[in-house]
Amino acid sequence: MNDHPQGERPVSGTHPLLQRAFERRVPVADLIGFDVAEIAGGRAVATLQSGPQHANPMGTLHGGILCDLTDAAMGMAFVSTLEPDQSFTTVELRINFFRPVWTAKLTAEAIVIQRGKTTGYVECTVRDESGKLVAKAASTCMVLAGARATGR
């Protein structure tokens, strides 16, 4: 997440979670190889160049990699709606897989669909470089405040 191609990160607001994500390496992003390219106003875009290192035993992209990619995009989109003293946790994540992927540049676009005082609903689409829909995910997030947000 620290190697944005243009050298800058379009980040909305100054939420501490977003600042931490962009100031230092995020271990899961390094492990899997994805980058969160845009975050603003309840929307985030993450990209991944998939390859053989992401394959399941059948040789296609492992579904867990798509889960990680969408979870990161949806989490960052949700963070962009939080107050500086708030945090969040994901309470539900579900994903549908529509087509196999071997090697492709994938783009995950997450949008906060509904944001209430204590919960939010986020959706994410994943497309390959030709624009074909690869997967769609959704998550429910719970806002944490006060002592519940401390250290998260």
C-alpha positions as CSV (number, residue, x, y, z in Angstrom):
1,M,0.0,0.0,0.0
2,N,3.0,2.3,0.2
3,D,3.9,2.4,-3.5
4,H,1.2,4.4,-5.1
5,P,2.1,4.8,-8.8
6,Q,1.7,8.6,-8.9
7,G,3.6,9.1,-5.6
8,E,0.6,10.6,-3.9
9,R,-2.4,9.0,-2.3
10,P,-5.8,10.6,-2.8
11,V,-7.1,10.3,0.8
12,S,-10.1,12.0,2.2
13,G,-9.8,13.5,5.6
14,T,-7.2,12.8,8.2
15,H,-8.6,9.8,10.0
16,P,-5.7,8.2,12.0
17,L,-6.4,4.7,10.5
18,L,-6.0,6.1,7.0
19,Q,-2.8,8.0,8.0
20,R,-1.3,4.9,9.6
21,A,-2.1,2.8,6.5
22,F,-0.3,5.2,4.2
23,E,2.6,6.1,6.5
24,R,3.9,2.6,7.1
25,R,3.7,-0.8,5.4
26,V,0.5,-2.8,5.9
27,P,1.6,-6.4,6.4
28,V,-1.4,-8.1,4.6
29,A,-1.0,-5.8,1.6
30,D,2.7,-6.7,1.3
31,L,1.9,-10.4,1.8
32,I,-0.8,-10.6,-0.9
33,G,0.5,-7.8,-3.1
34,F,-2.4,-5.4,-3.3
35,D,-2.5,-1.6,-3.2
36,V,-5.3,0.7,-2.1
37,A,-5.1,3.5,-4.7
38,E,-8.0,5.8,-3.8
39,I,-9.9,6.5,-0.6
40,A,-12.5,9.3,-0.4
41,G,-16.1,10.0,0.8
42,G,-17.2,6.4,1.4
43,R,-15.4,4.9,-1.6
44,A,-12.1,3.1,-2.0
45,V,-10.3,1.4,-4.9
46,A,-7.8,-1.4,-4.5
47,T,-5.8,-3.2,-7.2
48,L,-4.0,-6.5,-7.4
49,Q,-1.9,-8.0,-10.1
50,S,-2.8,-11.7,-9.6
51,G,-0.4,-14.4,-10.6
52,P,0.7,-18.0,-9.9
53,Q,1.6,-17.1,-6.3
54,H,-2.2,-16.6,-5.6
55,A,-3.3,-19.9,-7.1
56,N,-5.4,-22.6,-5.5
57,P,-4.8,-26.3,-6.2
58,M,-6.8,-26.0,-9.4
59,G,-4.5,-23.2,-10.7
60,T,-7.0,-20.4,-10.5
61,L,-7.0,-17.4,-8.1
62,H,-7.8,-18.5,-4.6
63,G,-11.1,-17.2,-3.3
64,G,-9.4,-16.1,-0.1
65,I,-7.3,-13.6,-2.0
66,L,-10.4,-12.0,-3.4
67,C,-11.8,-11.9,0.1
68,D,-8.7,-10.1,1.4
69,L,-8.8,-7.6,-1.5
70,T,-12.5,-6.8,-1.1
71,D,-12.2,-6.7,2.7
72,A,-9.4,-4.2,2.5
73,A,-11.2,-2.0,0.0
74,M,-14.5,-2.1,1.9
75,G,-12.7,-1.4,5.2
76,M,-10.9,1.7,3.8
77,A,-14.2,3.0,2.2
78,F,-15.9,2.6,5.6
79,V,-13.0,4.3,7.5
80,S,-13.4,7.3,5.3
81,T,-16.9,7.9,6.9
82,L,-15.6,7.7,10.5
83,E,-14.9,10.5,12.9
84,P,-11.2,10.8,14.0
85,D,-12.0,9.2,17.4
86,Q,-13.9,6.2,16.0
87,S,-12.8,2.9,14.7
88,F,-14.8,-0.1,13.3
89,T,-14.9,-3.8,13.0
90,T,-16.4,-6.0,10.3
91,V,-19.2,-8.2,11.6
92,E,-20.2,-9.9,8.4
93,L,-18.4,-10.5,5.0
94,R,-19.8,-12.4,2.1
95,I,-18.6,-12.8,-1.4
96,N,-19.9,-14.3,-4.7
97,F,-17.4,-15.5,-7.3
98,F,-18.5,-15.1,-11.0
99,R,-15.6,-16.2,-13.1
100,P,-12.2,-17.9,-12.7
101,V,-9.0,-15.8,-12.8
102,W,-5.5,-17.0,-13.6
103,T,-3.4,-14.0,-14.2
104,A,-5.0,-10.6,-14.4
105,K,-4.9,-7.0,-13.0
106,L,-7.9,-6.8,-10.7
107,T,-9.6,-3.7,-9.5
108,A,-11.9,-3.7,-6.5
109,E,-14.2,-0.7,-6.0
110,A,-15.9,-0.4,-2.7
111,I,-18.8,1.9,-1.9
112,V,-20.5,2.6,1.4
113,I,-24.2,2.0,0.6
114,Q,-25.7,2.8,4.0
115,R,-24.1,4.5,7.0
116,G,-26.0,4.7,10.2
117,K,-24.8,5.8,13.7
118,T,-23.6,2.3,14.7
119,T,-23.5,0.2,11.6
120,G,-22.8,0.5,7.9
121,Y,-23.3,-1.6,4.8
122,V,-20.6,-1.7,2.1
123,E,-20.5,-3.3,-1.3
124,C,-17.5,-4.1,-3.5
125,T,-17.2,-5.2,-7.2
126,V,-14.0,-6.8,-8.6
127,R,-13.3,-6.5,-12.3
128,D,-10.5,-7.7,-14.5
129,E,-8.6,-5.4,-16.9
130,S,-11.2,-6.1,-19.6
131,G,-14.0,-4.9,-17.3
132,K,-15.5,-8.3,-16.7
133,L,-17.1,-8.9,-13.4
134,V,-15.0,-11.4,-11.4
135,A,-16.7,-11.1,-7.9
136,K,-19.0,-9.1,-5.8
137,A,-18.7,-8.8,-2.0
138,A,-20.6,-7.1,0.8
139,S,-19.9,-6.4,4.4
140,T,-21.6,-5.0,7.5
141,C,-19.4,-2.9,9.7
142,M,-19.9,-1.8,13.3
143,V,-18.7,1.6,14.4
144,L,-16.6,1.6,17.6
145,A,-16.3,4.7,19.8
146,G,-14.8,5.6,23.1
147,A,-13.1,2.8,25.0
148,R,-14.2,0.3,22.3
149,A,-12.2,2.2,19.7
150,T,-9.0,2.7,21.8
151,G,-6.0,0.8,20.3
152,R,-7.9,-0.3,17.2
